[in-house]
Amino acid sequence: MSLHDVRIARLDGTPATLGEITGDNVTLLVNVASRCGLTPQYAGLERLHETYADRGFTVVGVPCNQFGGQEPGSPEEIAEFCSATYGVTFPMTEKVDVNGDDRHELFRPLVTVPDERGRTGDVEWNFEKFLLGADGTVLARFHCGVEPDDERLVGAVDGALA
């Protein structure tokens, strides 16, 4: 099964598959949180989304409350925060678990991919990033400390769109 076939609802609860949310776009999938020290990365993620959207790229935010309870809000609160605070226009999914027994099926194959440091396994913190090709294959994984404008991340996006 392709990652595009994985069922994950949109933030408003509308049922979807990842492919229905992303289309045929190269995608940066990011587990996000509204009350994290890394939350300002939303601004960079939005810039990245806007910069490359016309070339077939999208960012998808996946809210998660597993790290310090830093995403406690309802879907409506999350949407309002992201829009009002950071001008987020990229799609967001339902809030899910990315680790543990209740890990969403989307993250099961993602955590087997090594990040830029060679580390595999559980998502370490909010704002870990997974670059997916237009066909839904995992191309790269980036640690939460890798900013959206980091040359390694931007280079991987450029390469995937070439």
Residue frames relative to the residue before (quaternion, step in Angstrom):
aa qw qx qy qz dx dy dz
M 1.0000 0.0000 0.0000 0.0000 0.00 0.00 0.00
S 0.4115 -0.6995 0.5368 0.2307 3.57 -0.99 0.89
L 0.5949 -0.5525 0.4363 0.3878 3.58 -1.17 0.48
H 0.5807 0.5892 -0.3697 0.4231 3.59 1.15 -0.55
D 0.6747 0.5062 -0.2899 0.4522 3.60 1.16 -0.53
V 0.5100 0.6582 -0.4201 0.3607 3.59 1.25 -0.26
R 0.3707 -0.7284 0.5402 0.2003 3.54 -0.90 1.00
I 0.1886 0.7333 -0.6353 0.1519 3.54 -0.91 1.04
A 0.3997 -0.7438 0.4833 0.2313 3.56 -0.64 1.10
R 0.5326 -0.5693 0.5149 0.3565 3.50 -1.30 0.43
L 0.6979 -0.4802 0.3214 0.4232 3.58 -1.24 0.37
D 0.6865 0.4750 -0.2916 0.4669 3.59 1.04 -0.67
G 0.6113 -0.5917 0.3301 0.4088 3.58 1.30 0.11
T 0.4572 0.6824 -0.4515 0.3485 3.58 1.26 -0.11
P 0.4390 -0.6991 0.4898 0.2804 3.63 -0.72 0.99
A 0.1177 0.7800 -0.6050 0.1084 3.56 -1.06 0.78
T 0.3463 -0.6283 0.6216 0.3145 3.47 -1.42 -0.07
L 0.6495 -0.4917 0.3777 0.4401 3.56 -1.20 0.30
G 0.6463 0.5365 -0.3181 0.4396 3.58 0.99 -0.81
E 0.6357 0.5090 -0.3331 0.4752 3.58 1.06 -0.65
I 0.6558 0.4974 -0.3074 0.4775 3.58 1.10 -0.62
T 0.7823 0.3632 -0.1746 0.4750 3.59 0.90 -0.93
G 0.3214 -0.7144 0.5489 0.2914 3.59 1.08 -0.54
D 0.7090 -0.4021 0.3281 0.4775 3.55 -1.03 -0.78
N 0.3832 0.7606 -0.4510 0.2670 3.57 1.19 0.46
V 0.4938 -0.5252 0.5879 0.3669 3.47 -1.39 0.37
T 0.1162 -0.8389 0.5317 -0.0069 3.58 -0.79 1.01
L 0.1838 -0.7184 0.6558 0.1419 3.51 -1.17 0.72
L 0.1524 -0.7922 0.5900 0.0331 3.54 -0.43 1.31
V 0.0072 -0.8243 0.5623 -0.0651 3.59 -0.64 1.14
N 0.2961 -0.7091 0.6007 0.2205 3.60 -0.87 0.89
V 0.1093 -0.8456 0.5219 -0.0257 3.55 -0.56 1.23
A 0.0498 -0.7704 0.6346 0.0361 3.54 -1.35 0.36
S 0.4645 -0.7305 0.4505 0.2182 3.56 -1.04 0.86
R 0.7746 0.3263 -0.1677 0.5151 3.60 1.16 -0.45
C 0.4340 0.6910 -0.4398 0.3751 3.54 1.06 0.82
G 0.5940 -0.5640 0.4316 0.3780 3.57 -1.17 0.47
L 0.6840 0.4689 -0.2754 0.4862 3.58 1.22 -0.46
T 0.3736 0.7687 -0.4577 0.2451 3.60 1.29 -0.07
P 0.5977 0.5664 -0.3877 0.4143 3.67 0.98 -0.56
Q 0.4956 0.6425 -0.4400 0.3847 3.62 1.23 -0.19
Y 0.4742 0.6626 -0.4455 0.3710 3.61 1.20 -0.33
A 0.6422 0.5337 -0.3316 0.4391 3.60 0.94 -0.86
G 0.6906 0.4679 -0.2786 0.4760 3.59 0.91 -0.88
L 0.6198 0.5308 -0.3405 0.4671 3.56 1.08 -0.69
E 0.6437 0.5077 -0.3228 0.4730 3.59 1.00 -0.78
R 0.6353 0.5145 -0.3326 0.4702 3.62 0.96 -0.80
L 0.6442 0.5164 -0.3161 0.4674 3.59 0.95 -0.88
H 0.6394 0.5260 -0.3091 0.4680 3.56 0.96 -0.90
E 0.6941 0.4742 -0.2773 0.4653 3.59 0.81 -0.98
T 0.6469 0.5480 -0.3179 0.4244 3.59 0.97 -0.85
Y 0.8204 0.2830 -0.1080 0.4849 3.57 0.86 -0.96
A 0.3967 0.7500 -0.4654 0.2522 3.62 1.22 -0.10
D 0.6761 0.5048 -0.3006 0.4446 3.59 0.93 -0.83
R 0.6785 0.4668 -0.2852 0.4902 3.60 1.24 -0.30
G 0.6352 -0.5522 0.3363 0.4224 3.61 1.24 0.16
F 0.5360 0.6013 -0.4021 0.4352 3.56 1.03 0.82
T 0.0389 0.7814 -0.6229 -0.0003 3.54 -1.16 0.62
V 0.3241 -0.6645 0.6311 0.2348 3.49 -1.31 0.50
V 0.0801 -0.7632 0.6375 0.0689 3.58 -1.09 0.67
G 0.2360 -0.7719 0.5787 0.1168 3.56 -0.75 1.09
V 0.1038 -0.7784 0.6184 0.0300 3.55 -0.96 0.96
P 0.2710 -0.7944 0.5200 0.1584 3.60 -0.13 1.23
C 0.0086 0.7803 -0.6235 0.0473 3.53 -1.10 0.84
N 0.2175 -0.7967 0.5554 0.0974 3.58 -0.92 0.91
Q 0.4288 0.7482 -0.4272 0.2717 3.61 1.20 0.35
F 0.7136 0.4316 -0.2499 0.4919 3.60 1.17 -0.33
G 0.8415 -0.1509 0.0486 0.5165 3.54 -0.16 1.30
G 0.5175 -0.6560 0.4156 0.3593 3.61 1.17 0.38
Q 0.3408 0.8024 -0.4325 0.2300 3.56 1.16 0.65
E 0.7158 0.2977 -0.2591 0.5761 3.59 1.28 0.27
P 0.0962 0.8557 -0.5015 0.0836 3.60 0.61 1.13
G 0.5458 0.6938 -0.3699 0.2896 3.59 1.19 -0.44
S 0.5666 -0.5453 0.4970 0.3669 3.47 -1.42 0.26
P 0.6818 -0.4594 0.3461 0.4520 3.60 -1.19 0.22
E 0.6534 0.5144 -0.3162 0.4566 3.60 0.96 -0.82
E 0.6605 0.5004 -0.3043 0.4698 3.58 0.98 -0.83
I 0.6322 0.5230 -0.3273 0.4687 3.58 1.01 -0.80
A 0.6668 0.5043 -0.3016 0.4584 3.59 0.86 -0.96
E 0.6641 0.5053 -0.3002 0.4620 3.59 0.90 -0.90
F 0.6510 0.5181 -0.3133 0.4578 3.59 0.90 -0.92
C 0.6955 0.4877 -0.2827 0.4455 3.58 0.78 -1.04
S 0.6795 0.4886 -0.2808 0.4698 3.56 0.96 -0.88
A 0.7395 0.4383 -0.2369 0.4527 3.58 0.72 -1.10
T 0.7403 0.4309 -0.2343 0.4598 3.60 0.91 -0.86
Y 0.8333 0.1791 -0.0504 0.5206 3.59 0.89 -0.92
G 0.4483 -0.7152 0.4466 0.2968 3.62 1.21 0.06
V 0.2264 0.8151 -0.5065 0.1669 3.57 1.15 0.57
T 0.0821 -0.7907 0.6064 0.0159 3.54 -0.91 1.03
F 0.5499 0.6164 -0.4086 0.3882 3.60 1.21 -0.30
P 0.6114 -0.5880 0.3829 0.3657 3.59 -1.16 0.55
M 0.1680 -0.7491 0.6350 0.0863 3.50 -1.26 0.66
T 0.3208 -0.7369 0.5640 0.1897 3.56 -1.15 0.67
E 0.6970 -0.3938 0.3803 0.4631 3.48 -1.39 -0.14
K 0.5505 -0.5766 0.4811 0.3649 3.56 -1.28 0.37
V 0.0048 0.8100 -0.5841 0.0517 3.58 -0.85 1.01
D 0.4718 -0.5859 0.5564 0.3529 3.52 -1.41 0.07
V 0.2407 -0.7822 0.5603 0.1276 3.57 -0.97 0.88
N 0.7505 0.2694 -0.1524 0.5839 3.59 1.33 -0.25
G 0.7486 0.4523 -0.2870 0.3907 3.54 -1.33 0.16
D 0.7842 -0.3593 0.2521 0.4387 3.51 -1.40 -0.10
D 0.7373 0.3851 -0.2181 0.5104 3.59 1.11 -0.64
R 0.2313 0.7886 -0.5333 0.2007 3.60 1.23 0.42
H 0.4665 -0.6668 0.5035 0.2903 3.57 -0.89 0.95
E 0.5977 -0.6152 0.3815 0.3446 3.57 -1.00 0.83
L 0.5595 0.6013 -0.3925 0.4140 3.61 1.14 -0.47
F 0.7369 0.4395 -0.2376 0.4554 3.58 0.97 -0.82
R 0.4678 0.6881 -0.4499 0.3246 3.63 1.19 -0.23
P 0.7404 0.3580 -0.2552 0.5084 3.65 0.75 -0.85
L 0.5914 0.6030 -0.3768 0.3802 3.60 1.06 -0.62
V 0.6970 0.4907 -0.2935 0.4328 3.59 0.91 -0.84
T 0.5888 0.5622 -0.3795 0.4396 3.61 1.23 -0.08
V 0.5979 0.5670 -0.3474 0.4476 3.58 1.29 -0.27
P 0.4182 -0.7092 0.4985 0.2715 3.63 -0.86 0.86
D 0.4134 -0.6787 0.5412 0.2750 3.56 -1.13 0.67
E 0.7590 -0.3899 0.2582 0.4530 3.58 -1.29 -0.07
R 0.6653 0.4689 -0.2965 0.4996 3.62 1.28 -0.25
G 0.5622 -0.6105 0.3760 0.4121 3.58 1.32 -0.10
R 0.5188 0.6589 -0.3979 0.3719 3.60 1.30 0.06
T 0.1085 -0.7552 0.6433 0.0636 3.56 -1.02 0.91
G 0.5483 0.6312 -0.4466 0.3186 3.56 -1.31 0.00
D 0.8375 -0.2312 0.1518 0.4712 3.50 -1.36 -0.23
V 0.5486 -0.5472 0.5152 0.3663 3.51 -1.28 0.55
E 0.3908 -0.7638 0.4700 0.2074 3.58 -0.77 1.04
W 0.8008 -0.1040 0.1311 0.5751 3.60 0.92 -0.83
N 0.7097 -0.4106 0.3508 0.4525 3.53 -1.35 0.00
F 0.8270 0.2650 -0.2185 0.4452 3.54 -1.27 0.62
E 0.3102 0.6731 -0.5806 0.3371 3.56 1.02 0.82
K 0.2239 -0.8153 0.5307 0.0604 3.57 -0.96 0.91
F 0.1048 -0.7751 0.6225 0.0262 3.54 -1.08 0.88
L 0.2092 -0.7786 0.5825 0.1034 3.57 -0.68 1.12
L 0.1106 -0.7972 0.5933 0.0152 3.54 -0.76 1.15
G 0.4544 -0.6654 0.5207 0.2822 3.55 -1.06 0.77
A 0.7014 -0.4662 0.3327 0.4244 3.56 -1.28 0.26
D 0.6844 0.4639 -0.2786 0.4887 3.59 1.20 -0.50
G 0.5964 -0.6065 0.3462 0.3957 3.59 1.29 0.09
T 0.4903 0.6425 -0.4523 0.3772 3.60 1.21 0.12
V 0.4653 -0.6635 0.5077 0.2925 3.57 -1.14 0.65
L 0.1998 -0.8105 0.5457 0.0732 3.55 -0.66 1.17
A 0.8019 -0.0854 0.1061 0.5817 3.59 1.02 -0.77
R 0.1776 -0.7427 0.6362 0.1103 3.51 -1.35 0.43
F 0.1014 -0.8072 0.5812 0.0193 3.54 -0.95 0.92
H 0.5385 -0.6293 0.4807 0.2881 3.53 -1.02 0.98
C 0.6501 -0.5564 0.3617 0.3701 3.57 -1.17 0.59
G 0.6557 0.5297 -0.3154 0.4359 3.61 1.09 -0.56
V 0.5448 0.5832 -0.4122 0.4395 3.60 1.24 -0.15
E 0.3328 -0.7690 0.5202 0.1651 3.56 -0.48 1.26
P 0.6352 -0.5632 0.3730 0.3744 3.60 -1.15 0.54
D 0.7202 0.4070 -0.2582 0.4990 3.62 1.15 -0.47
D 0.3445 0.7420 -0.4975 0.2883 3.59 1.28 0.23
E 0.5415 -0.6621 0.4108 0.3157 3.59 -0.84 0.95
R 0.6126 0.5439 -0.3643 0.4428 3.62 1.05 -0.60
L 0.6790 0.4778 -0.2810 0.4814 3.57 0.95 -0.89
V 0.6700 0.4868 -0.3026 0.4717 3.59 0.85 -0.93
G 0.6428 0.5239 -0.3221 0.4567 3.59 1.01 -0.78
A 0.6432 0.5103 -0.3174 0.4745 3.58 1.03 -0.77
V 0.6337 0.5123 -0.3286 0.4775 3.60 1.01 -0.78
D 0.6474 0.5164 -0.3140 0.4643 3.59 0.89 -0.94
G 0.6692 0.5097 -0.2954 0.4529 3.57 0.92 -0.94
A 0.6631 0.5055 -0.3038 0.4609 3.58 1.00 -0.80
L 0.7002 0.4626 -0.2618 0.4767 3.58 1.13 -0.64
A 0.5301 0.6612 -0.3989 0.3501 3.59 1.24 -0.32
